[in-house]
């Protein structure tokens, strides 16, 4: 029997994203109203052997609860080991069956497993029996054709607690328009929480997805990169119909708050600080010049110096 999925305080979920959703970024998204956050995609094979580099990516804290740990592999035994290890620290275990990355699919994992529906059922059944925490999965509509409802039924039959649906096939990647009508069909085919994902960039999109698909929650991915404030922006719109935006000063303040979190959890690096600086300042007047300067810096002190000049620009 599936464990009950936790009742979330709001409608918005942060997607798992490689090199993005570390603990520092998740805490920023929590601050702005994400009701559930996900770790970045973690290798169950690496977790099963307690690989230190991957264990470091699994840092968590009570302030970000509820939080899900997303894992991937095509090795059922390793997924079970990883899930049992991670459930000690996380509220939900999530298995990725949708990632279109070539690196992941060459391992026979992620989206590749949508070719092997029987294997998906086997993995879910074994993991759900092995852990005490709720098990969710993230899928796409299929590998190269729409089999979303069939896949969802297999997941439900084997006791998942919730399903996130990215409304494209694996073959589509991120091209074309997300097929929200298929999310609706999946929601109608299974009686568990469905988290809709794909092409939600603002409050209007989120409201439309909720109404058109009947999904329980909305997952925000690419639109949140460098923009944790999007959760407040969308939540405010859903509640009031008003559109709010951040100022340049507020965006810069968020960047430095992210850096403080990164330092406090010992995950700070100059490489990440440079990348996040580019992401957090995207869309600000003068950010192209900032990027040019950041490409040449080699230390945190140089990054701070660049920002001190940038802050004074109109």
Secondary structure as UniProt FT lines:
FT   STRAND          12..14
FT   TURN            18..20
FT   HELIX           23..31
FT   TURN            32..33
FT   STRAND          36..38
FT   STRAND          42..43
FT   HELIX           44..48
FT   TURN            49..50
FT   HELIX           52..57
FT   HELIX           62..64
FT   STRAND          67..72
FT   HELIX           76..86
FT   TURN            87..89
FT   STRAND          92..97
FT   HELIX           102..105
FT   TURN            106..108
FT   HELIX           110..115
FT   HELIX           117..130
FT   STRAND          134..140
FT   HELIX           148..157
FT   TURN            158..159
FT   STRAND          162..166
FT   TURN            170..174
FT   HELIX           180..189
FT   STRAND          193..197
FT   HELIX           203..213
FT   STRAND          217..220
FT   HELIX           222..224
FT   TURN            225..226
FT   TURN            228..229
FT   HELIX           230..240
FT   HELIX           248..264
FT   TURN            265..266
FT   HELIX           270..280
FT   TURN            281..283
FT   TURN            285..286
FT   HELIX           287..294
FT   TURN            295..296
FT   HELIX           300..312
//
